[in-house]
Amino acid sequence: MNLTQFARWHGLPSDKRVKVVKHKTGEVDLERLKQLDLIEFYQSLQSKEVFRDCDYILSFIGESDNRFIFMGTYEVKGVAHYDQTAHGVPDNFPYPDFLAQPLHYYTLQKDSFLEEYMNRLVIHDPNRIWHRWLNEETPIPIFEIRPEGFAKPFQGYDEIMLRYNEMKKIMEHPHSNRVWHDMLSHVAGVYLIVDLVDGSQYVGSAYGEEGILGRWKVYARNPSGGNVKLAALLAQDPLRYLQFQYTVLQTLPKTLTMQEVVEVENKFKLKLGTRAFGLNLN
């Protein structure tokens, strides 16, 4: 089944003018924008009137090997010349040079169409054109539909960058994220939590029967993980954990003792200065 057939089968009226938009990392880092919740702001700004005459756009984000995952349906409500004063600039937008060029600002309203397939529907499209009309003449193959609860592909320990909700989804849906559970449970290690609001960091370690998986299960149940400074931060700002990012600094054999793992953890605390300037208390 191709994307046009899939959309029609789910009730997309034949008279609606729809474009498929494929975002790929290029002049901006899409993963960074995702982590900062700025993908939709970036999408609303275009150097050309690429969404002219559109009723809706189906937006996808590039993963790898010409595969793109569905991020949502947006109704095109209007367009104007972008004015930073009138339309605003998020304080944490990391690409001021991008905003310095003449831009069109599209008012894009998130629509519920196909929302149950967000982060699950994957297309395969080697066509270099990043925006094109949804039609039968140029069908776009559907590569796969991932199971409910799937977070994202596991691409190696060094590539792990998970927002809290992604990490929580992985922990709570083991069948949909089997590779993650397998890989994280097979290693001990040292992990890093970064508060994306101000950049403060917490270094922790994981050992025992379930390794890193077991420790992150604790965070999925309790965002502070029982850590004093994290708990204090969340007492002041209860939703701050939604801006936490989880990475793995170093994997270690599960055969190491707790003391041996903690020694590696302490080295990272010294290297990163997380006792003096971060969120580590000891």
Buried (B, 14 or more C-beta within 10 A) or exposed (E): EBBBEBBEEEEBEEEEBBBBBBBBEEEBEBEBBBBBBBBBBBBBBBEEEBBEEBBBBBBBBBBEEBBBBBBBBBBBEEBEEBEEEEBEEEEEBEBEEBEEEEBBBBEBEBBEBBEEBBBBBBBEBEEEEBBBEBEEEBBBEBBEBBEEBBBBBBEEBEEBBBBBEBBBBBBBBBEBBEEBBEBBBBBBBBBBBBBBEEEBBBBBBBBEEBBBBBBBBBBBEEBBBEBEBBEEBBEEEEEBBBBBBBBBBBBBEBEBEEEBBBEBBBBBBEEBEBBEEBBBEE
